[in-house]
Amino acid sequence: MKIILTLIICSALNDTCDFIWTKDTKFPDWNSCMRQGYNDSLRAMDIMGADYVNKNQMYIKFACKEMVTENNELKKSQETDA
């Protein structure tokens, strides 16, 4: 089982989610993916800076998606948004 992390950066002010980033890392378990999602979300908020976040009402949501391998292809089997 492999799990991938996708972060979605949104603006409540504009009611848009324009940037989607899927991390290259494959996580071995749900816990490590979720923890990385929170860490990467905080890091992205720091990079954007308080002024930008406040001005644009930015927020980040993320999802860990469980992937199963069949014939060397990854297929989505489950999705949960945080």
Rosetta blueprint (number, residue, H / E / L):
1 M L
2 K E
3 I E
4 I E
5 L E
6 T E
7 L E
8 I E
9 I E
10 C E
11 S E
12 A L
13 L L
14 N L
15 D L
16 T E
17 C E
18 D E
19 F E
20 I E
21 W E
22 T E
23 K L
24 D L
25 T L
26 K L
27 F E
28 P L
29 D L
30 W H
31 N H
32 S H
33 C H
34 M H
35 R H
36 Q H
37 G H
38 Y H
39 N H
40 D H
41 S H
42 L H
43 R H
44 A H
45 M H
46 D H
47 I H
48 M H
49 G L
50 A H
51 D H
52 Y H
53 V H
54 N H
55 K H
56 N H
57 Q L
58 M E
59 Y E
60 I E
61 K E
62 F E
63 A E
64 C E
65 K E
66 E E
67 M E
68 V E
69 T E
70 E E
71 N L
72 N L
73 E E
74 L E
75 K E
76 K E
77 S E
78 Q E
79 E E
80 T E
81 D E
82 A L
